[in-house]
Amino acid sequence: MIDLQPRDPARTAAHAFARVAAAVPARPAVRHGADELTYAELAERAGGVAERLRALGVGRGDVVATLLDRSELCAVAVLGAWAVGAAYVHIEPTDPDARVAALLAAVVPGAVLTDRRNEARIPAGAVAVSLTDAPPPVPYRVSDGLGEDDFAYLVFTSGSTGVPKTVEVGHRALLNFCAGFRGLTAGLEPLESYGATTTFAADIGKASVYGALLSGARLDVYDRAATLDPQALAAELRRHPVDALTYTPSLLEALASEGELAALLPRKLVVFIGEALPPRLVAAILAASPGIEIHNGYGPAEATIFATAHRVRPADTELERTPVGHPLPGVLARVLDDGGGSVPDGTAGVLHLGGECLAGGYRGDEEKTAAKFVHIGGERLYRTDDLVVRDADGCFDYLGRVDSQLKIRGNRVEPGEVETALLAVPGVRLAVVTGERASAGAPMEIAAYVVGTATRSEIVARLAGHLPAALIPSRIHPVPNIPVNQNGKADLKALRALAAEPEDRAASAQDAPEAPAGEVEEFVAAIWCEVLGAERVGRHEQFAEVGGTSFNALTVYGRLRRRYPGFAIAQLYAHPTVAQLAAVLSGTAAPTRSATAVVEL
């Protein structure tokens, strides 16, 4: 593999890629399905995109947005933007049109790189550049004057006021991460291939993307449907084995619950990011693949992908929590009290991160930037609001949050953003959002307590038009009021008790959705109720409206396949009601032209 060069202030990730492409031009660079590009081909395709951007006047300091389905074009787009000195920001195609338009308006891109399926979704006024018809190949040329202080990419995170925050990450921070990541994996070299199991919009997949393309390894990009189908993903990994994969713990657990864990693992290295790593999952992985290396990464987007990492050992399976490890080189980690003073090892405090990993701040919001990127003791630090404790060896253990922020399937969720969207729903007067688990050890889910006349289906339909799937509550509890505690804050214990009170039976019977009809519908409905923890579901209710997510859809899919082995996961997403699914399973459904998935990965 190609080593990163020593520190050079004039160097960017674009320069690093150009060096790799020149060194290993014939080596496979990126693969998606049957399509594969060598490093020479990838460089020329990206060079062609860069020339189109230059012709549009896009250059250093600009933003280039990408609205692309997962494919090799995602890598082409990123590298083309970097060549002209622009930062890229990926807009997730599963987001509703209203959110796509809002995010594009927030960053004002000089151009939007897209494909044929998404081109029509770009709002009027934005400059759309379709990559479906590849531009003529051009040698990859990095514009003059670019340096490590230029921004490499922007990433959106949930905002407590209802508006997503836009984190600006520079080339300095990105290259520092890449060097640290290579250091972690040095004992496994050569790592010749990486798989990307998540969207390019999330930090989680960036370790695979940059780990591959800035080292000369092959990057395998999987279709969204494949990453939610254990059989399809296992088949991909059998046909094209990879050395390294990045997962969120909840995604791998969900896949493994309906598939064979060993078939979902890479040959050498699995990296977990985005959530706490359960020791039970570590134990299962080590049992399925005893020689594999596991790393647990921790870090917010403001500290560039992940800032600390822990190589997991068999002894860690006996711990209550998997440690998040030591800081990567170039990362400062301080555990401080509320007054900004250091706390001793073994004492809990708030983690502050600094050094080479730090983002520039929040685009266009100096107030939020100043509030979170603070100066203490002469150091610029990001206050994570994560509660940690450090042991005598310098290893960090993550204890939880000091605020209300949630982590849902690897996504940061600010309850305030969801509450703001709920209060915009006609018929909703009050709303409180929190996190709940269906049972001990189950994944965290978003729960909303709502006062008003809007029905669950009305709420979900409205939210689906404005929020990404990851931010839509899977549990919506109608309550008559919001009780508060002596501090004037919502009393969550009292809210849960209110939601658990028996419903008015007469009103319940009158408003009940139409019951499933026939043996197959009753079979499907019983699976839904078991998986979703629901007392009943109607035959025409949408899966997402009754608490369905892409993760519990995996469980439904697995249960259905046991009786109907030929059933495909795409059919589950294309037929989101009990009646529609039953018709498919009975062989009576009419053909569908397209599938609409409730996925957020």
C-alpha positions in Angstrom: 0.0 0.0 0.0 1.1 3.6 -0.6 2.2 5.5 2.5 1.0 9.1 3.1 3.8 11.6 2.6 5.3 13.5 5.6 3.5 16.7 6.6 3.4 19.3 3.7 1.2 22.4 4.2 0.6 22.6 0.5 -0.8 19.0 0.4 -4.5 18.0 0.3 -6.3 14.7 0.0 -6.5 15.5 -3.8 -2.7 15.5 -3.9 -2.5 12.3 -1.9 -4.9 10.6 -4.3 -3.0 11.8 -7.4 0.2 10.3 -6.0 -1.5 7.0 -5.4 -3.1 6.9 -8.9 0.3 7.6 -10.4 2.0 4.9 -8.4 -0.6 2.1 -9.0 -2.5 3.0 -12.2 -3.5 -0.6 -13.1 -4.7 -1.6 -9.7 -8.5 -1.9 -9.1 -9.7 1.3 -7.4 -13.5 1.1 -7.0 -16.0 -1.5 -7.7 -19.8 -1.4 -7.8 -21.6 -4.6 -9.0 -20.1 -5.5 -12.3 -18.5 -2.0 -12.8 -14.9 -1.6 -11.8 -12.4 1.2 -12.4 -8.7 1.0 -12.1 -6.8 3.9 -10.4 -5.9 5.3 -13.8 -9.5 5.1 -15.0 -10.8 6.6 -11.7 -8.3 9.5 -12.0 -9.3 10.2 -15.6 -13.0 10.1 -14.8 -12.5 12.4 -11.9 -10.3 14.6 -14.1 -13.2 14.9 -16.5 -15.6 16.0 -13.8 -13.0 18.5 -12.6 -12.8 20.1 -16.0 -16.6 20.4 -16.2 -16.6 22.1 -12.8 -13.8 24.5 -13.9 -15.8 25.4 -17.0 -18.7 26.3 -14.7 -16.4 28.6 -12.6 -16.4 26.3 -9.6 -13.1 26.4 -7.7 -11.3 26.9 -4.5 -13.5 27.6 -1.5 -16.7 26.6 -3.3 -19.0 23.7 -2.4 -20.0 20.9 -4.7 -23.0 18.8 -3.7 -23.6 15.3 -4.7 -27.0 13.7 -5.0 -26.1 10.2 -6.2 -27.2 6.6 -5.6 -24.4 4.5 -4.2 -22.1 3.6 -7.0 -18.6 4.2 -8.3 -19.8 7.7 -9.3 -19.8 8.7 -5.7 -16.0 8.3 -5.6 -15.6 10.0 -9.0 -17.6 13.0 -7.7 -15.6 13.5 -4.5 -12.3 13.4 -6.3 -13.5 15.7 -9.0 -14.6 18.3 -6.5 -11.3 18.0 -4.6 -9.3 18.6 -7.8 -10.7 22.1 -8.2 -10.4 23.0 -4.5 -14.1 22.6 -3.6 -15.4 20.9 -0.6 -18.1 18.3 -1.3 -21.2 17.5 0.6 -23.3 14.4 0.0 -27.1 14.7 0.0 -28.7 11.3 0.8 -31.1 10.3 -2.0 -33.5 8.7 0.5 -34.2 12.1 2.0 -37.5 13.7 1.1 -37.5 16.3 -1.6 -38.3 19.1 0.9 -35.2 18.2 2.9 -33.0 17.9 -0.2 -34.0 21.4 -1.2 -33.4 22.8 2.3 -30.0 21.3 2.6 -28.9 22.5 -0.8 -30.2 26.0 0.1 -28.2 25.9 3.3 -24.8 25.3 1.5 -25.5 27.1 -1.8 -23.3 24.7 -4.0 -21.6 25.9 -7.1 -22.9 22.7 -8.8 -24.8 19.5 -7.9 -23.3 16.3 -9.3 -26.1 13.8 -9.8 -27.3 10.8 -11.8 -30.2 10.2 -14.1 -32.5 8.9 -11.4 -32.0 11.9 -9.1 -31.6 14.7 -11.6 -35.2 15.7 -11.6 -35.2 16.2 -7.9 -32.7 19.1 -8.0 -34.5 22.4 -7.3 -34.7 25.2 -9.9 -31.8 27.5 -9.7 -29.2 24.9 -8.8 -26.7 23.9 -11.4 -27.1 20.2 -12.1 -24.3 18.2 -13.7 -25.2 14.6 -14.6 -22.5 12.0 -14.3 -24.6 9.2 -15.8 -23.1 10.1 -19.2 -19.4 10.2 -18.3 -17.5 13.3 -19.3 -14.5 12.7 -21.6 -11.5 11.3 -19.6 -9.0 14.0 -18.7 -5.7 13.6 -16.7 -6.3 14.3 -13.1 -5.0 17.8 -12.3 -5.1 19.5 -8.9 -5.6 23.2 -9.1 -2.7 25.4 -7.9 -2.7 27.1 -4.5 -4.6 24.5 -2.5 -3.5 23.5 1.0 -4.4 21.6 4.1 -6.4 24.6 5.5 -8.9 24.3 2.6 -12.1 22.4 3.4 -12.4 18.8 2.2 -16.1 18.1 2.9 -19.1 19.2 4.8 -21.4 16.9 6.8 -24.8 17.6 8.2 -25.6 16.8 11.8 -28.9 17.1 13.7 -29.6 20.5 15.2 -31.3 21.2 18.5 -33.2 24.2 17.1 -34.8 22.2 14.3 -32.2 23.1 11.6 -29.3 20.7 10.8 -25.8 21.9 11.5 -23.2 21.9 8.7 -19.8 20.8 9.9 -16.8 22.0 7.9 -13.9 19.5 7.8 -10.5 20.5 6.4 -7.9 18.5 4.5 -5.6 18.9 7.5 -8.0 17.0 9.8 -8.9 14.4 7.1 -5.2 13.6 6.4 -4.5 13.4 10.1 -7.3 10.8 10.4 -6.0 8.8 7.5 -2.5 8.7 8.9 -3.8 7.6 12.3 -6.1 5.0 10.8 -3.2 3.6 8.8 -1.2 3.4 12.0 -3.9 1.4 13.7 -4.0 -1.1 10.9 -0.2 -1.3 10.2 0.0 -4.8 11.6 -2.6 -6.1 9.1 -0.9 -4.7 6.0 -1.5 -5.1 3.2 -5.2 -4.2 3.4 -6.0 -4.5 -0.3 -9.8 -4.0 -0.2 -12.4 -2.2 1.8 -16.2 -2.4 1.8 -18.5 0.5 2.3 -21.8 -0.6 4.0 -23.3 2.9 4.6 -24.2 6.1 2.7 -21.5 8.5 1.6 -23.4 11.1 3.6 -22.4 9.6 7.0 -19.1 9.6 8.7 -19.3 5.9 9.3 -18.4 4.9 5.8 -15.6 7.5 5.3 -13.1 5.2 7.1 -13.5 2.7 4.3 -13.7 5.3 1.5 -10.5 7.1 2.4 -8.8 4.1 3.8 -9.0 2.6 0.3 -8.6 5.5 -2.1 -5.8 7.2 -0.3 -3.7 4.0 0.1 -4.1 2.2 -3.2 -6.7 -0.4 -2.0 -9.9 -1.3 -3.8 -13.1 0.2 -2.5 -16.3 -1.9 -2.9 -19.5 0.1 -2.9 -22.7 -1.9 -2.2 -26.2 -1.1 -3.2 -28.4 0.1 -0.4 -30.7 -2.9 -0.8 -27.7 -5.2 -0.4 -26.6 -3.7 2.9 -30.1 -4.4 4.3 -30.3 -8.0 3.0 -28.0 -10.5 4.8 -28.2 -13.0 2.0 -27.3 -10.4 -0.7 -24.5 -8.9 1.3 -23.1 -12.3 2.1 -23.2 -13.2 -1.6 -21.3 -10.0 -2.4 -18.6 -10.9 0.1 -18.3 -14.4 -1.2 -17.9 -13.2 -4.8 -15.6 -10.3 -3.9 -14.0 -10.8 -0.5 -12.7 -7.7 1.2 -10.0 -7.3 3.9 -11.8 -4.6 5.9 -15.4 -3.5 6.6 -16.9 -0.7 8.7 -20.2 -1.2 10.4 -22.4 0.3 13.1 -23.0 -2.4 15.7 -26.8 -2.2 15.3 -26.5 -2.8 11.5 -24.3 -5.9 11.9 -26.5 -7.3 14.7 -29.6 -6.8 12.7 -28.1 -8.5 9.7 -26.7 -11.4 11.7 -30.0 -11.9 13.4 -31.4 -13.1 10.0 -28.2 -14.4 8.4 -24.9 -16.1 9.2 -22.5 -13.8 11.1 -19.3 -15.3 9.6 -20.5 -14.7 6.1 -21.0 -11.0 6.9 -17.4 -10.4 8.1 -14.3 -9.4 6.1 -11.1 -11.4 6.0 -8.9 -9.2 8.3 -10.5 -6.2 10.0 -13.9 -4.9 11.1 -14.2 -1.4 12.4 -17.2 -0.2 14.4 -18.2 3.5 14.5 -21.2 5.5 15.5 -22.6 3.6 18.5 -21.6 1.8 21.7 -20.1 -1.7 20.8 -21.9 -4.4 22.9 -19.4 -7.0 24.3 -21.9 -9.7 23.3 -21.4 -8.7 19.6 -17.6 -8.8 20.1 -17.9 -12.3 21.6 -20.0 -13.5 18.7 -17.6 -12.1 16.1 -14.5 -13.7 17.7 -16.4 -17.0 17.9 -17.4 -16.8 14.2 -13.9 -15.6 13.0 -11.2 -16.1 15.7 -8.4 -14.5 13.7 -10.2 -11.3 12.8 -9.1 -7.9 14.3 -11.8 -5.6 15.7 -11.4 -1.9 16.3 -14.0 0.3 18.2 -13.8 3.9 17.0 -15.3 6.9 18.7 -15.7 10.5 17.7 -18.2 13.1 16.5 -18.2 14.6 13.0 -16.6 17.7 14.6 -13.5 15.6 15.3 -13.3 14.0 11.8 -14.7 10.4 11.5 -13.3 9.1 14.8 -10.8 10.5 17.2 -10.1 7.6 19.6 -9.9 3.9 18.9 -9.6 0.6 20.8 -8.3 -2.7 19.5 -10.7 -5.1 21.1 -9.4 -8.1 23.0 -11.1 -11.3 24.0 -11.0 -10.1 27.6 -13.1 -7.1 26.7 -16.1 -9.5 26.3 -16.2 -9.7 30.1 -16.6 -6.0 30.5 -19.9 -4.1 30.9 -18.9 -1.7 28.0 -16.3 -1.9 25.3 -13.7 0.9 25.8 -13.3 3.5 23.1 -9.6 3.5 23.5 -6.8 6.0 23.1 -6.6 9.2 21.0 -5.2 8.8 17.5 -1.9 10.7 16.8 -2.5 14.4 16.5 -5.6 14.3 18.7 -5.8 16.0 22.1 -8.3 14.5 24.5 -9.1 16.3 27.8 -11.6 15.2 30.5 -12.9 18.4 32.2 -15.4 19.4 34.8 -18.1 22.0 34.3 -15.7 24.8 35.1 -13.1 23.7 32.5 -10.8 22.1 35.1 -9.1 18.8 34.5 -10.5 15.8 36.4 -8.2 13.0 37.7 -8.1 9.5 36.0 -10.9 7.3 37.2 -13.3 10.2 37.6 -16.1 11.0 35.2 -16.0 14.2 33.2 -16.9 15.8 29.9 -14.6 14.8 27.0 -13.1 17.7 25.0 -11.2 17.1 21.8 -8.6 19.2 20.1 -5.5 19.1 17.9 -5.2 18.2 14.2 -8.6 16.4 14.1 -10.8 19.5 14.7 -13.3 20.7 12.1 -13.4 24.4 11.3 -16.8 24.8 12.9 -20.4 25.1 11.7 -20.9 26.7 8.3 -22.5 30.1 8.6 -23.1 29.9 12.3 -20.5 31.7 14.4 -22.7 31.6 17.5 -23.0 27.8 17.6 -19.3 27.5 16.6 -18.2 29.7 19.5 -20.5 27.8 21.9 -19.1 24.3 21.1 -15.5 25.1 19.9 -14.1 26.6 23.1 -10.6 27.9 24.1 -9.4 26.5 27.4 -5.8 26.7 28.6 -4.6 28.1 25.3 -6.1 25.1 23.3 -9.0 25.1 20.9 -11.2 22.3 22.0 -14.6 20.8 21.0 -16.9 20.1 23.9 -18.5 16.7 23.0 -21.0 16.6 25.9 -20.0 13.0 26.2 -19.4 11.7 29.7 -16.2 9.6 29.8 -13.7 8.3 32.3 -10.0 7.7 31.6 -8.0 4.9 33.3 -4.4 5.1 34.4 -3.2 3.7 31.0 -5.0 6.6 29.1 -7.8 4.4 27.8 -11.2 6.1 27.6 -14.5 4.5 28.6 -17.7 6.1 27.2 -20.5 6.5 29.9 -23.2 8.4 28.1 -24.4 11.9 27.3 -24.8 14.9 29.6 -27.5 16.4 27.4 -30.5 14.9 25.6 -28.8 14.0 22.3 -29.6 10.5 21.0 -27.7 8.0 18.8 -30.1 6.1 16.6 -28.6 3.5 14.4 -25.4 5.5 14.2 -27.2 8.8 13.5 -26.9 11.8 15.8 -30.4 12.9 16.7 -31.2 16.1 18.5 -34.7 15.7 20.1 -35.3 19.5 19.4 -35.1 18.9 15.6 -37.8 16.2 15.8 -39.9 18.2 18.2 -39.8 21.2 15.9 -41.0 19.1 13.0 -43.8 17.5 15.1 -45.1 20.9 16.2 -45.4 21.8 12.5 -47.9 18.9 11.9 -51.5 20.2 11.8 -53.3 18.9 14.9 -50.2 18.6 17.1 -50.2 21.1 20.0 -47.4 19.8 22.2 -44.6 17.2 21.7 -41.8 15.7 23.6 -39.1 13.5 22.0 -36.8 11.1 23.9 -35.1 7.7 23.4 -36.5 4.4 24.4 -35.6 0.7 24.1 -38.1 -2.0 23.5 -36.2 -4.2 26.0 -32.8 -4.4 27.7 -30.1 -4.7 25.0 -32.5 -3.7 22.2 -31.4 -0.7 20.0 -32.4 2.8 21.0 -35.4 4.1 19.2 -37.0 7.6 18.9 -40.2 8.0 21.0 -42.5 10.9 20.7 -45.2 11.9 23.2 -47.8 14.0 21.4 -50.8 16.1 22.5 -53.4 16.9 19.9 -55.8 15.5 17.4 -53.4 14.3 14.6 -53.4 10.5 14.1 -50.2 8.5 13.9 -50.5 8.0 10.2 -51.0 11.8 9.7 -47.9 12.5 11.8 -45.7 10.0 10.0 -46.9 11.1 6.6 -46.1 14.7 7.4 -42.7 13.9 8.9 -41.7 11.7 6.0 -42.0 14.7 3.7 -39.6 16.8 5.8 -37.2 14.5 7.8 -34.8 11.7 6.9 -36.1 8.3 7.9 -33.6 8.1 10.8 -35.3 11.1 12.5 -38.9 9.8 12.3 -40.1 8.4 15.7 -40.8 4.7 15.6 -42.9 5.1 18.7 -45.6 7.7 18.8 -47.6 7.9 22.0 -50.7 10.1 22.2 -51.1 11.6 25.6 -53.7 14.1 27.1 -51.0 16.4 28.5 -47.3 16.8 29.1 -46.6 16.5 32.9 -43.6 18.5 34.2 -41.3 18.1 37.1 -40.4 20.6 39.7 -37.8 22.1 37.4 -40.4 22.8 34.7 -39.1 20.1 32.4 -41.1 17.2 30.9 -41.5 14.4 33.4 -40.5 11.3 31.3 -41.5 8.8 34.0 -45.0 10.4 34.3 -45.3 10.6 30.5 -44.6 6.8 30.1 -47.2 6.1 32.8 -49.7 8.2 30.9 -49.0 6.5 27.6 -49.4 3.1 29.3 -52.9 3.8 30.7 -55.7 1.7 29.1 -57.3 3.4 26.1 -61.0 4.2 26.0 -62.4 0.9 24.7 -65.4 2.4 22.8 -63.3 5.0 21.1 -60.6 2.4 20.4 -63.0 0.0 18.8 -64.6 2.8 16.7 -61.2 4.1 15.5 -59.5 0.7 15.0 -58.0 0.1 11.6 -59.4 -2.6 9.4 -58.4 -6.0 10.6 -56.3 -8.4 8.6 -58.4 -10.7 6.3 -57.5 -14.2 5.6 -54.8 -16.6 6.7 -51.8 -15.0 5.0 -52.7 -11.5 6.1 -53.1 -12.7 9.7 -49.7 -14.5 9.5 -48.0 -11.3 8.2 -49.8 -9.1 10.8 -48.8 -11.5 13.6 -45.1 -11.1 12.6 -45.4 -7.3 12.5 -47.0 -7.2 16.0 -44.3 -9.5 17.4 -41.4 -7.5 15.9 -42.9 -4.1 16.5 -44.3 -4.8 20.0 -47.7 -3.8 18.8 -51.0 -5.1 20.1 -52.5 -5.0 16.6 -51.9 -3.6 13.1 -54.4 -2.8 10.4 -54.3 -4.4 7.0 -53.8 -1.1 5.2 -51.4 0.6 7.7 -48.0 1.5 6.3 -45.0 -0.3 7.9 -43.3 3.0 8.8 -46.5 4.4 10.3 -46.7 1.7 12.9 -43.0 1.9 14.0 -41.2 0.1 11.3 -37.6 0.9 10.5 -35.0 -0.5 8.1 -33.6 -2.5 11.0 -36.7 -4.2 12.3 -37.7 -4.7 8.6 -34.8 -7.1 8.5 -36.4 -9.2 11.2 -39.7 -9.2 9.4 -38.0 -10.2 6.2 -36.2 -13.1 8.0 -39.4 -14.4 9.5 -41.3 -14.3 6.2 -38.5 -16.0 4.3 -38.7 -19.0 6.6 -42.2 -19.8 5.2 -41.6 -18.2 1.7 -37.9 -18.8 0.8 -38.2 -17.0 -2.6 -39.4 -13.8 -0.9 -37.0 -10.8 -1.7 -36.3 -7.9 0.6 -37.0 -5.5 -2.2 -40.6 -6.8 -2.2 -40.9 -5.9 1.5 -40.0 -2.3 0.8 -42.2 -2.1 -2.3 -45.3 -3.4 -0.5 -45.4 -1.7 2.8 -48.8 -2.8 4.1 -50.0 -6.2 5.5 -52.5 -6.5 2.6 -50.0 -5.8 -0.1 -47.4 -8.1 1.4 -49.9 -10.9 1.7 -50.9 -10.5 -1.9 -47.2 -10.8 -2.9 -46.7 -13.9 -0.8 -49.9 -15.4 -2.2 -48.7 -14.6 -5.8 -51.5 -12.3 -6.5 -49.8 -8.9 -6.5 -49.7 -6.8 -9.6 -46.1 -5.9 -10.8 -44.6 -2.8 -9.3 -42.5 -0.3 -11.3 -40.3 0.8 -8.4 -39.6 0.2 -4.7 -39.7 2.8 -2.0 -37.6 1.8 0.9 -37.9 3.1 4.5 -34.1 3.1 4.9 -31.7 5.6 6.3 -28.3 3.9 6.1 
